[in-house]
């Protein structure tokens, strides 16, 4: 049984896929399997994957009709047998020492989650702000309890699952999966994960390089995108449901915090896209709307 199952959704990423797969080949720790889910690609992505079966000995290819990122990750989860799970996006890159360092720490301290940093880059070479650096808020080498972790996440939070190597038992025990049909699927999966895991650690190293492709939904103005707004709306409801099920005060507080942050973010979408949200009590919405306008005013004033 491999130590890590790398779940790799693939959809029309032929120009970038080889670089991503090469970053796996270059890992200094090789006890992992790769489950590549070809999600109905129409380009040469499947052909590239098949070519790499001779270079990556433990590469499994699953092909399905296009069903989206969440469905592809869920399909990979069903096939994964590793002790740990890592979700890698097929147009991004990993540093060679990522798995070696993370697994050494995970095994030594019996961790549920190992978090590391990332750095964004774009196809056109533009300089981008980095919101994936946690070194100013998290302490490297410290084993965080769930209570400590959830409290500090209210100061600096990253939702993308590719920042975390996760013990598979946490996912299986709590039957965690990605909600299909969402653009912002990590916004519900990661909070669920945080409120189920018990031992976390942070590595203050940039192990992940996040590619922003021109023309992608997330690269363009999502605040004018109806599907993005609808997804945020759905996630807010799912976070509230999760909050009602939570068993600790820290979990309830964190889930409420994430619900409120996404609600305020949703207020930034074009007015024609917005719908009435009955999920949040009216008095809370008055307060959050006021807080949103104060934040917006400060942002404009600081320009």
C-alpha positions in Angstrom: 0.0 0.0 0.0 1.5 3.4 -1.0 2.0 6.1 1.6 0.3 8.8 -0.5 -2.5 8.7 -3.1 -2.1 11.6 -5.4 -5.5 12.4 -7.0 -5.0 14.3 -10.3 -8.1 15.5 -12.2 -7.3 16.1 -15.8 -9.4 18.2 -18.2 -7.9 19.8 -21.4 -4.6 20.6 -19.9 -2.3 19.3 -22.6 0.0 22.3 -22.6 0.8 22.0 -18.9 0.3 18.3 -18.0 3.8 17.1 -18.8 5.4 19.7 -16.4 3.0 18.7 -13.7 3.7 15.0 -14.1 7.5 15.7 -14.3 7.2 17.4 -10.9 5.9 14.1 -9.5 8.7 12.1 -11.2 11.2 14.4 -9.5 9.9 13.9 -6.0 12.7 12.7 -3.7 10.1 10.5 -1.9 8.6 8.0 -4.3 6.2 5.9 -2.2 3.1 7.2 -3.8 0.4 6.3 -6.4 -1.1 8.7 -8.9 -4.7 8.3 -9.8 -5.3 10.5 -12.9 -9.0 11.0 -13.7 -9.4 12.1 -17.3 -12.6 14.1 -17.0 -13.6 13.9 -20.7 -10.7 15.8 -22.1 -11.0 16.8 -25.8 -7.3 17.6 -26.3 -4.2 15.4 -26.1 -4.3 15.1 -22.3 -5.3 11.4 -22.3 -2.5 10.6 -24.8 0.0 12.3 -22.5 -1.2 10.4 -19.5 -0.8 7.1 -21.4 2.7 8.0 -22.4 3.6 8.7 -18.8 2.6 5.2 -17.6 6.1 4.1 -18.7 7.6 6.9 -16.5 5.4 6.7 -13.4 5.1 3.0 -12.4 2.2 3.5 -10.1 0.0 5.6 -12.4 -3.6 4.6 -12.8 -5.8 6.4 -15.5 -9.5 6.6 -15.1 -11.6 8.1 -18.0 -15.1 9.4 -17.5 -17.4 11.8 -19.3 -16.9 15.4 -18.3 -18.5 15.9 -14.9 -16.4 18.6 -13.4 -13.6 18.9 -10.8 -15.5 17.7 -7.8 -16.7 14.5 -9.5 -13.2 13.8 -10.8 -11.8 14.1 -7.3 -14.5 12.0 -5.8 -13.8 9.3 -8.4 -10.1 9.4 -7.4 -11.0 9.2 -3.7 -12.9 5.9 -4.3 -9.9 4.3 -5.9 -7.3 5.7 -3.5 -5.6 3.2 -1.1 -2.8 5.4 0.3 -2.4 6.3 4.0 -2.4 9.9 3.0 -4.3 11.8 0.3 -3.0 14.7 -1.8 -5.1 16.6 -4.3 -3.0 18.0 -7.2 -4.3 20.2 -10.0 -2.9 19.1 -13.3 -1.7 22.5 -14.5 0.3 23.2 -11.3 3.7 22.2 -10.0 5.2 20.6 -6.8 8.7 21.2 -5.5 10.9 18.0 -5.5 11.2 17.7 -1.7 7.5 18.2 -0.9 6.5 14.6 -0.2 9.7 13.7 1.6 9.5 16.5 4.1 5.7 16.3 4.7 5.7 12.5 5.2 8.7 12.7 7.6 6.7 15.1 9.8 3.4 13.3 9.4 4.8 10.0 10.5 7.0 11.4 13.3 4.2 13.4 14.9 1.2 11.3 13.8 -0.4 14.2 12.0 -3.8 14.4 10.2 -2.9 17.4 8.1 0.4 18.9 6.9 0.1 22.4 5.4 2.6 24.2 3.3 2.8 27.4 1.2 2.3 28.2 -2.4 3.3 30.9 -4.9 1.1 32.0 -7.8 2.4 32.6 -11.3 0.7 33.4 -14.6 1.1 32.5 -18.2 1.8 36.1 -19.2 4.5 36.6 -16.5 2.5 39.2 -14.5 3.5 39.7 -10.9 0.7 38.5 -8.6 -0.1 39.0 -4.9 0.5 35.9 -2.8 -2.2 35.1 -0.4 -0.9 31.6 0.2 1.9 32.5 2.6 1.0 31.6 6.2 4.5 32.3 7.7 3.2 35.5 9.4 0.5 33.7 11.3 1.4 30.0 11.7 4.3 28.6 13.7 6.4 26.1 11.9 7.0 22.8 13.7 4.2 23.2 16.2 1.6 20.4 16.5 -1.7 22.3 16.5 -4.8 20.9 18.2 -8.1 21.3 16.4 -9.1 24.1 18.8 -5.9 26.0 18.2 -6.0 25.5 14.5 -9.6 26.7 14.1 -8.9 29.7 16.2 -5.9 30.8 14.1 -7.7 30.1 10.8 -10.0 33.0 11.6 -6.9 35.2 11.2 -5.5 33.7 8.0 -7.3 31.1 6.0 -6.6 29.2 2.8 -9.3 27.0 1.3 -7.4 25.3 -1.7 -7.0 21.6 -0.9 -3.6 21.5 -2.8 -2.0 23.2 0.2 -2.6 20.2 2.4 -1.5 16.5 2.7 -4.3 14.7 4.6 -4.5 11.5 6.5 -6.9 9.3 4.4 -8.6 7.9 7.5 -10.0 11.4 8.4 -11.7 11.6 5.0 -12.9 8.0 5.1 -14.1 8.0 8.7 -16.2 11.1 8.2 -17.2 10.2 4.6 -16.0 13.5 3.3 -16.4 14.2 -0.4 -16.6 17.2 -2.8 -20.0 18.6 -3.6 -20.5 18.3 -7.4 -21.7 21.2 -9.4 -19.8 23.9 -7.4 -17.1 26.3 -8.7 -15.9 26.9 -5.1 -15.9 23.3 -3.9 -12.9 23.7 -1.6 -14.8 26.4 0.4 -17.0 23.6 1.9 -14.6 20.6 1.8 -11.7 22.3 3.6 -13.8 23.6 6.6 -15.3 20.2 6.9 -11.8 18.7 7.0 -10.6 21.2 9.5 -13.4 20.4 11.9 -12.7 16.7 11.7 -8.9 16.6 11.9 -7.2 16.7 15.3 -3.4 17.2 14.7 -2.1 19.7 12.2 1.3 21.1 11.4 2.6 23.8 9.1 5.8 23.8 7.0 7.0 27.3 6.1 8.2 26.4 2.6 6.8 27.2 -0.8 6.2 23.7 -2.1 3.4 24.5 -4.6 3.4 26.7 -7.7 -0.1 27.8 -8.6 -0.6 28.5 -12.3 -3.2 31.2 -13.3 -4.2 30.6 -16.8 -5.5 33.5 -19.0 -9.1 32.9 -19.9 -10.0 30.8 -16.9 -13.1 31.6 -14.8 -11.1 32.2 -11.7 -8.6 34.5 -13.6 -11.5 36.6 -15.0 -13.8 38.7 -12.9 -15.8 36.1 -10.9 -17.9 38.9 -9.5 -19.7 39.1 -12.8 -20.2 35.4 -13.1 -23.6 33.9 -12.3 -22.4 30.4 -11.7 -19.8 31.7 -9.3 -22.4 33.6 -7.3 -24.7 30.6 -7.2 -21.9 28.4 -6.0 -21.0 30.9 -3.2 -24.7 31.0 -2.3 -24.9 27.2 -2.0 -21.7 27.0 0.0 -23.0 29.5 2.5 -26.0 27.2 3.0 -23.8 24.1 3.4 -21.6 25.9 5.9 -24.7 26.8 8.0 -25.8 23.1 7.9 -22.4 22.0 8.9 -22.4 24.5 11.8 -25.6 23.2 13.1 -24.1 19.7 13.2 -20.8 20.7 14.8 -20.1 19.2 18.2 -17.6 21.7 19.6 -17.8 25.5 20.2 -14.6 26.0 18.3 -16.0 24.2 15.2 -19.3 26.1 15.4 -17.5 29.4 15.7 -15.1 28.7 12.8 -17.9 27.5 10.5 -20.0 30.6 11.3 -16.9 32.8 10.6 -16.5 31.2 7.2 -20.2 31.5 6.4 -20.1 35.2 7.3 -16.9 35.8 5.3 -18.4 34.2 2.2 -21.7 36.1 2.7 -19.8 39.4 2.7 -17.8 38.4 -0.3 -21.1 37.6 -2.1 -22.1 41.2 -1.6 -19.4 42.2 -4.0 -21.0 40.5 -7.0 -23.0 42.5 -9.6 -26.4 43.5 -8.1 -28.3 41.7 -11.0 -26.8 38.4 -9.9 -27.7 38.7 -6.2 -30.6 36.8 -4.6 -32.1 37.1 -1.1 -30.4 34.9 1.4 -32.7 33.5 4.0 -29.9 31.3 5.4 -28.6 34.0 7.7 -30.9 35.6 10.3 -32.0 39.1 9.4 -30.3 40.9 12.3 -27.0 39.1 11.5 -27.4 40.2 7.9 -27.8 43.8 8.9 -24.6 43.6 10.9 -22.7 41.8 8.1 -24.0 44.3 5.5 -22.7 47.1 7.6 -19.4 45.4 8.1 -19.1 44.8 4.3 -19.7 48.5 3.5 -17.1 49.6 6.1 -14.6 47.2 4.6 -15.4 48.5 1.1 -15.0 52.1 2.2 -11.7 51.4 3.8 -10.5 49.6 0.7 -11.4 52.5 -1.5 -9.9 55.0 1.0 -6.6 53.2 1.0 -6.2 53.3 -2.8 
